Amino acid sequence: MDGMKLSALLTLFVLLSGTAAQAACYADYKAKQDGPLRLHYGVVEIDGPCTVSNARQVLPGRLNAGGWTLLTVLGTFDENGLDSRKESAGEFFLRF
């Protein structure tokens, strides 16, 4: 393979790798609010690594700003999991 073809393939690889790394990531979670006790299930988009650990770091600040406390992160997923969770999350679908 000549240098030009190799260079083109490497460039393509880098571009495709960057696109995959920028894929949307979502997390579903449970949160509470005291006085009186209220609970909710929600779905949020998160930046950074698409991991439960990252979601646990990102979510408390967002939720606290709205008067909510994170109870648990159930999982993370890509856009393929959004439709199946939209109805359950209701008003807390992509709210925070």
Buried (B, 14 or more C-beta within 10 A) or exposed (E): EEEEEEEEEEEEEEEEEEEEEEEEBBBBBBBEBEEEEEEBBBBBEBEEEBBBEBBBBBBBEBBEEEEBEBBEBBEBBEEEBBEEBEEEBEEBBEBB
